[in-house]
Amino acid sequence: MVDVKCEIVIQRPRAAVAGFAADPNNAPTWYANIGSAVHRGGPPVGVGTLVDFGARFLGRELKYTYEFVEWVPGSRLVMRTAQGPFPMQTTYTWSDEGSATRMVLANTGEPAGFSKVAGFLMAPMMRRAMGKDLRKLKELLESGAADR
């Protein structure tokens, strides 16, 4: 079992952080390993939303679909996939930190196949990647680049 959590404080209002981070179209902008995200059916996002992702991890191309299984706008988003070599649940939570926002990104999953063999390496690699992704999100939002 892999269970990794990272958090960051972003100097922007919670609505701005959650709105940008929860929009699947923005994922390739702040996730280093995600090359594409296609929201099936178009906006708005909500429970039942399906998003097809193309990613690269551990030198492998991955294609997978996440389903939004919990959605509390501005507070919490839970997405799950049961496909591929690494069934995963990703949770975003946002809370006020004064005038800023604390975002927590958590990934939980049960590796199978090739990923199971590399499982002991996955948690530290995921933690590094997630930390880097959150720092990129912070940079985009605090610089105003996400508003363009």
C-alpha positions as CSV (number, residue, x, y, z in Angstrom):
1,M,0.0,0.0,0.0
2,V,1.3,3.5,-0.9
3,D,-0.1,6.4,1.1
4,V,1.6,9.8,0.5
5,K,0.5,13.2,1.6
6,C,2.0,16.7,0.9
7,E,0.8,20.2,1.8
8,I,1.6,23.7,1.0
9,V,0.4,27.2,1.9
10,I,-0.4,29.4,-1.1
11,Q,-0.9,33.1,-0.7
12,R,-4.2,33.3,-2.6
13,P,-7.8,33.0,-1.5
14,R,-9.2,29.5,-1.1
15,A,-11.7,29.9,-4.0
16,A,-8.9,30.8,-6.4
17,V,-6.6,27.9,-5.4
18,A,-9.4,25.3,-5.3
19,G,-10.9,26.6,-8.5
20,F,-7.6,26.3,-10.4
21,A,-6.4,23.1,-8.9
22,A,-9.8,21.2,-9.3
23,D,-10.1,22.2,-13.0
24,P,-8.8,19.1,-15.0
25,N,-7.8,21.4,-17.9
26,N,-5.2,23.0,-15.6
27,A,-3.6,19.7,-14.5
28,P,-0.9,19.6,-17.2
29,T,0.1,23.1,-16.2
30,W,1.1,22.3,-12.7
31,Y,1.7,18.5,-12.6
32,A,5.1,17.7,-14.1
33,N,4.2,14.1,-15.0
34,I,0.8,14.8,-16.6
35,G,0.9,15.6,-20.3
36,S,-2.8,15.6,-21.0
37,A,-6.1,15.8,-19.3
38,V,-9.4,15.4,-21.2
39,H,-12.6,16.1,-19.2
40,R,-15.3,13.9,-20.7
41,G,-18.6,15.6,-21.1
42,G,-17.2,19.1,-20.4
43,P,-17.8,21.4,-17.4
44,P,-19.0,21.7,-14.8
45,V,-17.0,19.3,-12.6
46,G,-18.9,17.3,-10.0
47,V,-19.4,13.8,-8.6
48,G,-19.3,11.4,-11.6
49,T,-17.0,13.6,-13.7
50,L,-14.6,11.5,-15.7
51,V,-11.2,12.7,-16.8
52,D,-8.8,10.9,-19.1
53,F,-5.1,11.5,-18.2
54,G,-1.9,10.8,-20.1
55,A,1.1,10.7,-17.8
56,R,4.7,9.5,-17.5
57,F,6.0,7.9,-14.3
58,L,9.0,5.6,-13.7
59,G,9.8,6.0,-17.4
60,R,6.5,4.6,-18.5
61,E,3.6,6.1,-20.4
62,L,0.4,5.8,-18.5
63,K,-3.2,6.3,-19.6
64,Y,-5.9,6.3,-17.0
65,T,-9.3,7.7,-16.2
66,Y,-10.2,9.3,-12.9
67,E,-13.7,9.6,-11.6
68,F,-14.7,12.3,-9.2
69,V,-16.3,10.5,-6.3
70,E,-16.5,13.3,-3.8
71,W,-16.8,17.1,-4.6
72,V,-17.3,19.8,-2.0
73,P,-16.5,23.0,-4.0
74,G,-13.7,25.0,-2.4
75,S,-13.1,22.3,0.3
76,R,-12.5,18.8,-1.0
77,L,-12.1,16.7,-4.1
78,V,-11.6,13.0,-4.2
79,M,-10.8,11.2,-7.5
80,R,-10.4,7.4,-8.1
81,T,-9.2,5.1,-10.8
82,A,-9.5,1.4,-10.8
83,Q,-7.7,0.9,-14.1
84,G,-4.1,0.4,-15.0
85,P,-1.1,-1.0,-13.1
86,F,-1.7,1.3,-10.1
87,P,-5.3,1.8,-8.8
88,M,-5.2,5.2,-7.1
89,Q,-7.2,7.6,-5.0
90,T,-6.2,11.3,-5.1
91,T,-7.6,13.7,-2.6
92,Y,-7.3,17.5,-2.6
93,T,-8.3,19.5,0.5
94,W,-8.3,23.3,0.9
95,S,-8.6,25.3,4.1
96,D,-8.1,28.9,5.1
97,E,-4.7,29.8,6.5
98,G,-5.3,33.5,7.4
99,S,-5.8,35.2,4.1
100,A,-3.9,32.3,2.4
101,T,-4.9,28.7,1.5
102,R,-3.5,25.4,2.8
103,M,-3.7,22.8,0.2
104,V,-3.2,19.1,1.0
105,L,-2.6,16.6,-1.8
106,A,-2.9,12.9,-0.8
107,N,-2.4,9.8,-3.0
108,T,-3.3,6.3,-1.8
109,G,-3.1,3.2,-3.9
110,E,-2.3,-0.5,-4.2
111,P,0.4,-1.2,-6.8
112,A,0.0,-4.2,-9.0
113,G,2.2,-5.8,-11.8
114,F,5.4,-3.9,-12.5
115,S,4.4,-1.2,-10.0
116,K,4.1,-3.8,-7.2
117,V,7.8,-4.8,-7.8
118,A,8.8,-1.1,-7.6
119,G,6.4,-0.4,-4.8
120,F,9.0,0.2,-2.1
121,L,10.4,3.0,-4.3
122,M,7.1,4.6,-5.1
123,A,6.3,6.4,-1.9
124,P,9.5,8.5,-1.8
125,M,9.3,9.2,-5.5
126,M,5.7,10.2,-5.3
127,R,6.4,12.4,-2.3
128,R,9.1,14.3,-4.3
129,A,7.0,14.6,-7.4
130,M,3.9,15.8,-5.4
131,G,6.0,18.4,-3.5
132,K,7.4,19.7,-6.7
133,D,3.9,19.8,-8.3
134,L,2.6,21.8,-5.3
135,R,5.5,24.2,-5.5
136,K,4.7,24.7,-9.2
137,L,1.0,25.3,-8.4
138,K,2.0,27.9,-5.7
139,E,4.4,29.7,-8.1
140,L,1.7,29.8,-10.8
141,L,-1.0,31.1,-8.5
142,E,1.1,33.6,-6.5
143,S,2.7,35.1,-9.6
144,G,-0.6,35.6,-11.3
145,A,0.4,33.4,-14.2
146,A,-2.7,31.2,-13.6
147,D,-4.9,34.2,-14.2
148,R,-3.7,34.8,-17.7
